[in-house]
C-alpha cells in the first residue's frame, strides 16, 4: 500500500518536480540579501575559531591527530545517536497518541508532554542526581536506596527528556496537516491502524520527524550542563575544561571546529533521512478519525504517557519543591530576584521575534529555490547551532572588544546572539511547514500580478504560520534556559533565571536554586499553552 491511493496527493520525485520548480520565478535579489545579512553574525564565531587554529602552528595538529580526539568523535556520535533516536521514538509515539486516538483529556496531555521543554537540562540532571542514589530524596523518604544515576545513563536520560518535545511538537503539527482521506482510503482497503500508520502516515511525517530529530541531535552535541553534572566526557565538557584550564586555548578552538565537522555529518545524515520526495497534500477539510483505544492498548498508552510526564515533569518539580521546603524549614534565606524574571522574558521574546523574522528568507530559499547556494545557507545556520555556546560567546567577546567598543556588552548584542544560536530551531520548523505547502498556490498568486514580496506576505507566510509559531516557541523556550552565552555577554546588572539557578547550584545551594527554577517553569508554561494549544484553534 502506498500514498498513491489518493490522486490528490502530490508525492513527486525530484526529477519529476524539476519542471515545476523551473516554472517558479527565481529568487529575488532582496531575499538573498536578507539571508546574507542573517548569516553575518553566524560566521563571526566560525571565522574566529578558524583564525585561532590557523595561527597556532603545530599544537593544533597535535590536538587534531590525537587519539583522544578520535575517541571523542566516536563517543559523541554514539551518544548523540542514542539520545536523538530515543527522542524521535518517544516524540512520534506521543504525537500519534495525542492527535490520532480517542485519548481522554488530550489538551491536558499535550501541555504536560510539551512542558519538559521548559525545564533546563541541567535542572533535570540535578533533579535526577538528587532523587536517585543511596543518599537521594527517595532513599531519605522511603529508606530504600535506588541505584545512582550518573555518567552516560544519567546524561542520556536528562537529554532525552529535554529533546523529545522537539520531535513531538513538529510531528504533531505534521499530523494535523495530513489529509485524513488518505487514511480513510487505506482503511477502506482493509489496512489496520498499525499498517495505516506505517505505510500512509509515517512517510508523510518524514520532514517533521527529520527536522525534530535533527534539532534533538544538535542540541545534544552542544549541551554542556547535563553532561557536566553527570560527569560524562563529550566534546562540550572537554572543550570547556580545555578553555578554562589552559593558558593556550588552541586545543579548545580545534575541538570546537571538529565539533562543527561532526555537526555537518549529522546534518548530512538528516538530509538523506528526509529523502528526495515531496510531501505536499491538499489542505484537510475535516479532522482525522480517531483510533479507538480499548483494554490493554488504552492502559499501555495511558501508562506510557503517565510515565513520560512523571519523569519529565512531576519528578523534577517534586524535587524542586522538596528543596524549597527544606530551605524554608531550615530558615534559610530564600530570595526571589524579580529582575531575573524580567531579564529572561525580555531577552527570550526579542530573540524569538528576531529568529522568526530571520528564518523566513532562509526557509523560502532552501525550500522553494533549492541549489548549492541555498544548501550551504541551510548548513551554515545548522552548523552554528551545533557550536558550544561558550565558544560562540568567547568569539563574540573577542570580536566585540576589538570592533564594537562598549556595544558588545549590550542587550542588543546579547539578543542577537540568542537569535543566531537558535536560528536553526526556527528554520527547521518553518521548513517542515513550507515543504507541505503546494507551490502551485504561490504560482497562482504570481500569475494574478502579485510581486514576490506580496506573494511571500499574503500567501506563503500565512500558509506556514503554524510552523513559524512553533519555531518561535522553540526559540523562546530554549532562550529561557540558555546559560553560557548569557554569563559572558550579559550587560552589567542584567540577570536571568538561568544565571540565578546555575550560580546557586554551583555553590550547592539547592534550596536557593529551587525558587528561580520553579519560577522558570511557571513563566515558560504560559507561552507553551498559548503557542501549542491556542494555535490548534
C-alpha positions as CSV (number, residue, x, y, z in Angstrom):
1,X,0.0,0.0,0.0
2,X,1.3,3.5,-0.8
3,X,0.3,7.1,-0.6
4,X,-0.8,6.9,-4.3
5,X,-4.1,5.7,-3.0
6,X,-5.4,9.3,-3.3
7,X,-4.8,11.1,-6.7
8,X,-4.8,14.5,-4.8
9,X,-1.5,13.6,-3.1
10,X,1.5,15.0,-4.8
11,X,4.4,12.9,-3.8
12,X,6.8,13.7,-6.6
13,X,10.4,12.6,-7.1
14,X,13.0,15.3,-7.6
15,X,13.3,14.6,-11.3
16,X,9.5,15.0,-11.8
17,X,9.5,18.2,-9.7
18,X,12.2,20.0,-11.7
19,X,9.8,21.3,-14.4
20,X,7.5,22.6,-11.6
21,X,10.4,24.4,-10.0
22,X,11.5,25.9,-13.3
23,X,8.1,27.4,-13.5
24,X,8.7,29.3,-10.3
25,X,10.3,32.7,-10.7
26,X,13.9,32.8,-9.5
27,X,14.6,34.1,-6.0
28,X,14.6,37.9,-5.9
29,X,17.8,39.6,-5.0
30,X,16.5,41.2,-1.8
31,X,15.7,37.7,-0.5
32,X,19.4,36.7,-0.8
33,X,20.5,40.0,0.7
34,X,18.2,39.4,3.7
35,X,19.6,35.8,4.1
36,X,23.2,37.1,3.8
37,X,22.5,39.7,6.5
38,X,21.3,37.0,8.8
39,X,24.5,35.0,8.2
40,X,26.8,37.8,9.2
41,X,26.8,37.0,12.9
42,X,26.9,33.3,12.1
43,X,30.3,33.5,10.5
44,X,31.9,35.7,13.2
45,X,32.5,32.9,15.7
46,X,33.4,30.4,13.0
47,X,35.9,32.8,11.5
48,X,37.3,33.4,14.9
49,X,37.8,29.7,15.7
50,X,39.4,29.1,12.3
51,X,41.7,32.0,12.7
52,X,42.8,30.7,16.1
53,X,43.7,27.3,14.6
54,X,45.4,28.7,11.5
55,X,47.8,30.9,13.6
56,X,48.6,28.3,16.3
57,X,51.1,26.2,14.5
58,X,51.9,22.6,15.5
59,X,49.8,22.5,18.6
60,X,46.7,22.5,16.5
61,X,47.8,19.4,14.5
62,X,48.8,17.6,17.7
63,X,45.3,18.1,19.1
64,X,43.6,17.2,15.8
65,X,45.5,14.0,15.3
66,X,45.5,12.8,18.8
67,X,43.8,9.5,19.8
68,X,41.7,11.3,22.4
69,X,40.1,13.5,19.7
70,X,39.1,10.4,17.7
71,X,37.7,8.9,20.8
72,X,35.7,12.0,21.5
73,X,34.3,11.9,18.0
74,X,33.2,8.3,18.3
75,X,31.7,8.7,21.8
76,X,29.9,12.0,20.9
77,X,28.4,10.5,17.8
78,X,27.3,7.3,19.6
79,X,25.8,9.4,22.4
80,X,24.0,11.7,20.0
81,X,22.6,8.8,18.1
82,X,21.3,7.2,21.3
83,X,19.6,10.4,22.5
84,X,18.1,11.5,19.2
85,X,16.9,8.0,18.4
86,X,15.1,7.7,21.7
87,X,13.8,11.2,21.4
88,X,12.4,10.5,18.0
89,X,10.7,7.3,19.1
90,X,9.1,9.0,22.1
91,X,8.1,12.1,20.3
92,X,6.4,10.4,17.4
93,X,4.6,7.9,19.7
94,X,3.3,10.7,21.9
95,X,2.2,12.8,19.0
96,X,0.2,9.9,17.5
97,X,-1.4,9.1,20.9
98,X,-2.5,12.7,21.5
99,X,-3.5,13.5,17.9
100,X,-4.9,10.3,16.4
101,X,-6.6,8.4,19.3
102,X,-9.6,8.9,21.4
103,X,-7.4,9.6,24.5
104,X,-9.3,11.4,27.2
105,X,-8.2,14.9,28.2
106,X,-6.0,15.3,25.2
107,X,-5.3,19.0,25.7
108,X,-4.1,18.4,29.2
109,X,-1.8,15.6,27.9
110,X,-0.5,17.9,25.2
111,X,0.6,20.6,27.7
112,X,2.0,18.0,30.1
113,X,4.0,16.2,27.4
114,X,5.3,19.5,26.0
115,X,6.3,21.1,29.3
116,X,9.7,19.2,29.8
117,X,10.9,21.5,27.0
118,X,10.9,24.4,29.6
119,X,13.0,22.5,32.1
120,X,16.7,23.1,31.6
121,X,18.8,20.0,31.0
122,X,21.0,20.9,34.0
123,X,17.9,21.2,36.2
124,X,16.8,17.7,35.1
125,X,20.3,16.4,35.7
126,X,20.4,17.9,39.2
127,X,16.9,16.6,40.0
128,X,17.8,13.0,38.9
129,X,21.1,13.2,40.9
130,X,19.2,14.4,43.9
131,X,16.4,11.8,43.7
132,X,18.4,8.7,42.9
133,X,21.3,7.1,44.8
134,X,21.8,5.9,48.4
135,X,21.6,9.5,49.7
136,X,18.9,10.7,47.4
137,X,15.5,12.0,48.2
138,X,13.8,8.7,47.5
139,X,16.1,6.9,50.0
140,X,15.5,9.6,52.6
141,X,11.8,9.3,52.2
142,X,11.3,5.5,51.9
143,X,14.5,4.1,53.3
144,X,15.0,2.2,50.0
145,X,18.2,3.2,48.2
146,X,17.9,3.5,44.4
147,X,20.9,3.0,42.2
148,X,22.9,6.1,41.5
149,X,22.3,7.7,38.1
150,X,25.3,9.4,36.6
151,X,27.6,9.0,33.7
152,X,26.3,8.0,30.3
153,X,23.0,6.7,31.6
154,X,22.1,9.8,33.5
155,X,23.2,12.1,30.7
156,X,21.1,10.1,28.2
157,X,18.0,10.3,30.4
158,X,18.3,14.0,31.0
159,X,18.9,14.9,27.4
160,X,16.3,12.5,26.0
161,X,13.7,14.2,28.2
162,X,15.0,17.6,27.2
163,X,14.9,16.9,23.5
164,X,11.9,14.7,22.7
165,X,9.5,17.7,22.8
166,X,11.2,19.0,19.6
167,X,10.1,15.9,17.7
168,X,6.7,15.8,19.5
169,X,5.7,19.4,18.6
170,X,6.8,19.1,15.0
171,X,5.3,15.6,14.5
172,X,2.0,16.7,16.0
173,X,1.9,19.8,13.7
174,X,2.6,17.5,10.8
175,X,-0.2,15.1,11.7
176,X,-2.7,18.0,11.7
177,X,-1.7,18.8,8.1
178,X,-2.2,15.3,6.7
179,X,-5.3,14.8,4.7
180,X,-7.4,12.2,6.6
181,X,-8.8,11.0,3.2
182,X,-5.5,9.1,2.7
183,X,-6.0,7.1,5.9
184,X,-9.7,6.6,5.1
185,X,-8.7,5.1,1.7
186,X,-6.3,2.8,3.4
187,X,-8.9,1.8,5.9
188,X,-11.4,1.0,3.1
189,X,-8.8,-1.3,1.6
190,X,-8.6,-3.3,4.8
191,X,-5.5,-1.8,6.4
192,X,-5.4,-1.9,10.2
193,X,-4.3,1.0,12.4
194,X,-0.6,0.0,12.5
195,X,-0.4,-0.6,8.8
196,X,-2.1,2.7,8.1
197,X,0.4,4.5,10.3
198,X,3.4,2.7,8.8
199,X,2.5,3.0,5.1
200,X,0.5,6.2,4.9
201,X,1.0,8.4,7.9
202,X,4.7,7.9,8.8
203,X,6.0,8.5,5.2
204,X,4.3,11.9,5.2
205,X,5.7,12.8,8.6
206,X,9.3,12.3,7.4
207,X,10.0,16.1,7.1
208,X,8.7,16.8,10.6
209,X,10.4,13.8,12.2
210,X,13.7,14.5,10.4
211,X,13.6,18.2,11.5
212,X,12.8,17.4,15.1
213,X,15.4,14.6,15.3
214,X,18.0,17.0,13.8
215,X,17.2,19.6,16.5
216,X,17.5,16.9,19.2
217,X,20.8,15.7,17.8
218,X,22.3,19.2,17.5
219,X,21.1,20.2,21.0
220,X,22.8,17.0,22.4
221,X,26.0,17.9,20.6
222,X,26.0,21.4,22.1
223,X,24.7,20.7,25.6
224,X,27.1,21.5,28.4
225,X,25.1,21.5,31.6
226,X,23.7,17.9,31.8
227,X,26.9,16.2,30.7
228,X,29.0,18.2,33.0
229,X,26.8,17.5,36.1
230,X,26.7,13.8,35.1
231,X,30.5,13.8,34.6
232,X,30.2,12.3,31.2
233,X,33.0,13.4,28.8
234,X,31.9,14.5,25.4
235,X,33.0,17.4,23.2
236,X,31.4,20.3,25.2
237,X,32.7,19.2,28.6
238,X,36.2,18.7,27.3
239,X,36.2,22.0,25.4
240,X,35.2,23.9,28.5
241,X,37.9,22.1,30.5
242,X,40.5,22.9,27.9
243,X,39.4,26.6,27.7
244,X,39.3,27.1,31.5
245,X,42.3,25.1,32.5
246,X,44.9,26.2,30.0
247,X,46.7,29.4,29.1
248,X,46.9,28.1,25.5
249,X,43.3,27.8,24.3
250,X,44.2,26.4,20.9
251,X,43.0,22.9,21.9
252,X,39.6,24.3,22.7
253,X,39.4,26.0,19.4
254,X,40.5,22.9,17.5
255,X,37.9,20.7,19.3
256,X,35.2,23.3,18.6
257,X,36.0,23.1,14.8
258,X,36.0,19.3,15.0
259,X,32.6,19.6,16.6
260,X,31.4,21.7,13.7
261,X,32.5,18.9,11.3
262,X,30.7,16.4,13.4
263,X,27.5,18.5,13.2
264,X,27.9,18.7,9.4
265,X,27.9,14.9,9.3
266,X,24.7,14.8,11.4
267,X,23.1,17.4,9.1
268,X,24.1,15.3,6.0
269,X,22.5,12.2,7.6
270,X,19.3,14.2,8.3
271,X,19.1,15.2,4.6
272,X,19.4,11.6,3.5
273,X,16.8,10.5,6.0
274,X,14.4,13.2,4.7
275,X,14.7,11.7,1.2
276,X,14.2,13.1,-2.2
277,X,10.4,13.1,-2.3
278,X,8.0,16.0,-1.8
279,X,5.1,15.7,0.7
280,X,2.5,18.4,-0.1
281,X,-1.1,17.4,0.2
282,X,-4.4,19.3,-0.1
283,X,-5.5,21.2,3.0
284,X,-7.5,18.9,5.3
285,X,-11.2,19.7,5.1
286,X,-12.1,17.8,8.3
287,X,-10.3,16.3,11.3
288,X,-9.0,12.7,11.1
289,X,-11.0,9.9,12.6
290,X,-9.7,8.9,16.0
291,X,-8.4,5.4,16.6
292,X,-10.3,3.8,19.4
293,X,-8.2,2.6,22.3
294,X,-9.6,-0.3,24.4
295,X,-8.4,-2.7,27.0
296,X,-4.7,-3.3,27.3
297,X,-3.9,-0.8,24.5
298,X,-5.5,2.0,26.4
299,X,-3.8,1.0,29.6
300,X,-0.5,0.8,27.9
301,X,-0.9,4.2,26.2
302,X,-2.0,6.0,29.3
303,X,0.6,4.3,31.4
304,X,3.4,5.2,28.9
305,X,2.3,8.8,28.7
306,X,2.0,9.0,32.5
307,X,5.5,7.6,33.0
308,X,6.8,10.2,30.5
309,X,5.1,13.1,32.3
310,X,6.3,11.7,35.7
311,X,10.0,11.5,34.6
312,X,10.0,14.7,32.6
313,X,7.8,17.0,34.8
314,X,6.4,15.6,38.1
315,X,9.7,14.3,39.4
316,X,11.8,17.4,38.7
317,X,9.1,19.7,40.1
318,X,8.7,17.5,43.1
319,X,12.5,17.6,43.8
320,X,12.5,21.4,43.4
321,X,9.5,21.7,45.8
322,X,11.3,19.4,48.3
323,X,14.5,21.6,48.1
324,X,12.4,24.7,48.6
325,X,10.5,23.2,51.6
326,X,13.8,22.1,53.2
327,X,15.2,25.6,52.8
328,X,12.1,27.2,54.3
329,X,12.1,24.6,57.2
330,X,15.8,25.3,57.8
331,X,15.1,29.1,58.0
332,X,17.5,29.6,55.1
333,X,17.4,32.8,53.1
334,X,15.2,32.3,50.0
335,X,15.4,35.3,47.8
336,X,13.5,35.8,44.6
337,X,15.1,38.1,42.1
338,X,12.3,39.6,40.0
339,X,14.8,41.4,37.9
340,X,15.9,37.9,36.7
341,X,12.3,37.2,35.6
342,X,12.2,40.5,33.6
343,X,15.6,39.7,32.0
344,X,14.6,36.2,31.0
345,X,11.3,37.3,29.5
346,X,12.6,40.4,27.6
347,X,15.6,38.5,26.2
348,X,13.6,35.5,25.1
349,X,10.7,37.5,23.5
350,X,13.1,39.7,21.5
351,X,15.3,36.7,20.5
352,X,12.2,34.7,19.3
353,X,11.0,37.6,17.2
354,X,14.3,38.1,15.6
355,X,14.7,34.4,14.9
356,X,11.3,34.2,13.4
357,X,11.8,37.1,11.0
358,X,15.3,36.0,10.1
359,X,14.1,32.4,9.3
360,X,11.6,33.4,6.6
361,X,14.1,34.3,3.8
362,X,16.2,31.2,4.6
363,X,13.2,28.9,4.6
364,X,11.9,30.2,1.3
365,X,15.3,30.0,-0.3
366,X,16.1,26.4,0.9
367,X,12.6,25.0,0.1
368,X,11.5,27.0,-3.0
369,X,14.8,27.7,-4.6
370,X,17.0,24.6,-3.9
371,X,20.5,24.6,-5.1
372,X,24.1,24.6,-4.0
373,X,24.0,28.1,-2.5
374,X,20.7,27.6,-0.6
375,X,22.1,24.2,0.6
376,X,25.2,25.8,2.1
377,X,23.0,28.5,3.6
378,X,21.0,25.9,5.5
379,X,24.1,24.0,6.5
380,X,25.7,27.2,7.8
381,X,22.7,28.0,10.0
382,X,22.6,24.5,11.4
383,X,26.4,24.4,12.0
384,X,26.2,27.5,14.2
385,X,23.5,25.7,16.3
386,X,26.0,22.9,16.9
387,X,28.7,25.1,18.3
388,X,29.2,25.1,22.0
389,X,27.6,28.3,23.3
390,X,30.7,29.0,25.3
391,X,32.7,29.1,22.1
392,X,30.2,31.4,20.4
393,X,30.2,33.8,23.4
394,X,34.0,33.9,23.5
395,X,34.2,34.7,19.8
396,X,31.6,37.5,20.2
397,X,33.5,39.0,23.1
398,X,36.8,38.8,21.1
399,X,35.2,40.5,18.1
400,X,33.2,43.0,20.0
401,X,36.0,44.1,22.2
402,X,38.1,44.9,19.1
403,X,35.5,46.4,16.8
404,X,32.3,47.2,18.7
405,X,33.7,49.0,21.7
406,X,31.3,49.0,24.7
407,X,28.4,47.9,22.5
408,X,29.4,44.2,22.7
409,X,28.1,44.0,26.2
410,X,24.7,45.4,25.4
411,X,21.2,43.9,25.4
412,X,21.0,44.3,21.6
413,X,24.1,42.1,21.0
414,X,23.0,39.6,23.6
415,X,19.6,39.1,22.0
416,X,21.2,39.0,18.5
417,X,23.5,36.2,19.7
418,X,20.5,34.4,21.2
419,X,18.7,34.6,17.9
420,X,21.7,33.5,15.9
421,X,22.5,30.5,18.1
422,X,18.9,29.2,18.0
423,X,18.0,30.2,14.4
424,X,18.2,26.6,13.3
425,X,15.2,25.8,15.5
426,X,13.1,28.4,13.7
427,X,14.3,27.5,10.2
428,X,13.7,23.7,10.7
429,X,10.2,24.3,12.0
430,X,9.5,26.6,9.1
431,X,10.9,24.2,6.5
432,X,8.8,21.3,7.9
433,X,5.7,23.5,7.3
434,X,6.6,25.0,3.9
435,X,7.6,21.7,2.4
436,X,3.9,20.6,2.8
437,X,2.6,23.7,1.1
438,X,1.8,23.2,-2.6
439,X,3.9,25.7,-4.7
440,X,1.1,26.0,-7.2
441,X,-0.7,28.3,-4.8
442,X,2.3,30.7,-5.0
443,X,2.3,30.4,-8.8
444,X,-1.3,31.3,-8.9
445,X,-0.7,34.5,-6.8
446,X,2.2,35.5,-9.1
447,X,0.0,34.9,-12.2
448,X,-2.5,37.3,-10.7
449,X,0.1,40.0,-10.7
450,X,1.4,39.9,-7.1
451,X,5.0,40.7,-6.6
452,X,7.4,38.3,-4.9
453,X,7.3,40.3,-1.7
454,X,3.5,40.4,-1.7
455,X,3.2,36.7,-2.5
456,X,5.5,36.0,0.4
457,X,3.5,38.2,2.7
458,X,0.0,37.3,1.6
459,X,0.3,33.6,0.6
460,X,3.5,31.9,1.7
461,X,3.8,33.2,5.3
462,X,0.0,32.7,6.1
463,X,0.2,29.1,4.9
464,X,3.2,28.2,7.0
465,X,2.3,30.3,10.1
466,X,1.9,27.3,12.3
467,X,5.4,26.2,11.6
468,X,6.7,29.7,12.2
469,X,5.0,29.9,15.6
470,X,6.3,26.5,16.6
471,X,9.8,27.7,15.7
472,X,9.4,30.9,17.6
473,X,8.1,28.9,20.6
474,X,11.2,26.7,20.5
475,X,13.5,29.7,20.3
476,X,11.7,31.4,23.2
477,X,11.8,28.4,25.4
478,X,15.4,27.5,24.6
479,X,16.5,31.1,25.2
480,X,14.8,31.0,28.6
481,X,17.2,28.1,29.6
482,X,20.4,29.4,27.9
483,X,23.3,29.8,30.2
484,X,26.9,30.0,28.8
485,X,26.4,32.9,26.4
486,X,24.4,34.8,29.0
487,X,27.2,34.5,31.6
488,X,29.7,36.0,29.2
489,X,27.7,38.5,27.2
490,X,25.1,39.9,29.6
491,X,25.2,43.7,30.3
492,X,26.2,44.9,33.7
493,X,23.3,44.4,36.1
494,X,21.4,42.2,33.7
495,X,20.3,38.9,35.2
496,X,18.2,35.9,34.1
497,X,16.6,32.9,35.9
498,X,19.1,30.6,34.3
499,X,22.0,32.5,35.7
500,X,20.4,32.5,39.1
501,X,19.8,28.8,39.0
502,X,23.3,28.0,37.9
503,X,25.1,30.3,40.3
504,X,23.3,28.8,43.3
505,X,23.6,25.2,42.3
506,X,27.2,25.6,41.5
507,X,27.7,26.6,45.2
508,X,25.4,23.6,46.2
509,X,22.7,25.9,47.5
510,X,19.9,23.8,46.1
511,X,17.2,25.4,48.3
512,X,18.1,28.8,46.8
513,X,18.0,27.3,43.3
514,X,14.6,25.8,43.8
515,X,12.6,29.1,43.7
516,X,14.0,30.5,40.5
517,X,13.9,27.1,38.8
518,X,10.2,26.7,39.7
519,X,9.5,30.2,38.5
520,X,11.3,29.4,35.3
521,X,9.0,26.5,34.7
522,X,5.9,28.5,35.6
523,X,6.8,31.5,33.4
524,X,7.5,29.3,30.4
525,X,4.3,27.3,30.9
526,X,2.0,30.1,29.8
527,X,3.7,30.7,26.4
528,X,3.7,27.0,25.9
529,X,0.0,26.9,26.4
530,X,-0.6,29.9,24.1
531,X,1.6,28.7,21.3
532,X,0.8,25.0,21.4
533,X,-2.9,24.8,22.5
534,X,-4.3,28.1,21.2
535,X,-2.6,27.6,17.8
536,X,-4.8,24.5,17.4
537,X,-7.8,26.8,17.1
